[in-house]
Amino acid sequence: LQKSGYRLASKSGKGNLLEVHPTIIIKRKMNESLEPRQWINALRPASKQKRQGREERRRILVALFPKQTDGFEGWGKDCLDAAIAAWAAWQYAKGAEGFFAGPVEEGHIYIPG
């Protein structure tokens, strides 16, 4: 993609490719009141393979997308992750607070909030 002219987004500049990690975003939302260095070892979301993990994602998505009338019921785990990734991209695009984690050469992972 970079050979085609796309640039990776990073803390050093805007790009048009954004890497996100839905499970980390859910973890961040579960621990919003904590500082970044504290939340990383705090509450962990249940596996998305389990019902509890999918329910955690649904609850958080309902708060993020209050106009979504179906409450994300019936959405599979990958669709829930796609909605989380879409929310993160929307946050980045509108310039919301967030930060990047990981080394630049491996691709920064954007974490809103």
C-alpha positions in Angstrom: 0.0 0.0 0.0 2.8 2.4 0.8 4.2 1.8 -2.8 0.8 3.0 -4.0 1.1 6.3 -2.2 -0.6 5.5 1.1 1.1 6.7 4.3 0.9 5.2 7.8 -0.7 7.4 10.4 1.6 8.0 13.4 2.1 10.3 16.3 4.6 12.2 14.1 2.1 13.0 11.3 -1.2 12.3 9.7 -1.4 9.5 7.2 -4.2 7.8 5.4 -3.6 4.3 6.8 -4.5 3.6 10.4 -3.8 0.5 12.4 -6.1 -0.3 15.3 -6.5 -3.2 17.7 -10.2 -3.7 18.7 -9.5 -5.7 21.8 -7.1 -3.0 23.1 -9.6 -0.3 22.3 -12.3 -2.2 24.3 -9.8 -2.6 27.2 -9.1 1.2 27.1 -12.9 1.9 27.1 -13.3 -0.5 30.1 -10.6 1.5 32.0 -11.3 5.0 30.8 -10.8 6.6 34.2 -7.2 5.4 34.4 -4.0 7.0 33.0 -2.5 5.2 29.9 0.3 3.6 31.9 -2.2 2.3 34.5 -4.9 0.8 32.3 -2.7 -1.5 30.4 -2.5 -3.8 33.4 -6.1 -3.2 34.6 -9.4 -4.9 33.6 -9.2 -7.2 30.6 -12.0 -7.9 28.2 -13.2 -11.4 27.9 -12.3 -13.3 24.7 -14.5 -12.3 21.8 -14.9 -16.0 21.2 -17.0 -16.2 24.4 -20.5 -14.8 24.9 -19.3 -12.6 27.7 -16.7 -11.0 25.4 -19.2 -10.3 22.7 -21.6 -8.8 25.3 -18.8 -6.5 26.6 -18.2 -5.3 23.1 -21.9 -4.7 22.5 -22.3 -2.7 25.7 -19.4 -0.5 24.8 -20.6 -0.1 21.2 -24.1 0.9 22.3 -22.5 3.7 24.3 -20.3 4.7 21.3 -23.1 4.6 18.8 -26.3 5.5 20.7 -28.3 5.9 17.5 -27.7 2.3 16.4 -31.2 1.0 16.9 -30.5 -2.8 17.0 -28.1 -2.5 19.9 -25.6 -4.6 17.9 -27.7 -7.7 18.7 -27.0 -10.5 16.3 -23.7 -9.0 15.2 -20.9 -11.6 15.0 -17.6 -11.1 16.7 -15.8 -9.9 13.5 -18.6 -7.4 12.8 -18.4 -6.1 16.3 -14.6 -5.6 15.8 -15.2 -3.9 12.5 -17.6 -1.4 14.3 -14.9 -0.8 16.9 -12.3 -0.1 14.2 -14.7 2.2 12.4 -15.3 4.2 15.6 -11.5 4.5 16.1 -11.0 5.7 12.5 -13.8 8.2 13.0 -12.2 9.5 16.2 -8.8 9.9 14.5 -10.4 11.6 11.5 -12.1 14.2 13.6 -8.9 14.9 15.6 -10.2 13.4 18.9 -7.7 12.8 21.7 -5.8 9.6 21.4 -2.3 8.1 21.3 -0.2 5.6 19.3 1.5 2.5 20.8 4.2 0.3 19.4 7.3 1.0 17.3 6.9 3.1 14.1 8.6 0.5 11.9 6.0 -2.1 12.9 3.1 0.3 12.6 1.7 2.4 15.3 -1.5 1.2 16.8 -3.9 4.1 17.3 -5.9 4.0 20.6 -8.6 6.7 21.0 -8.9 8.5 24.3 
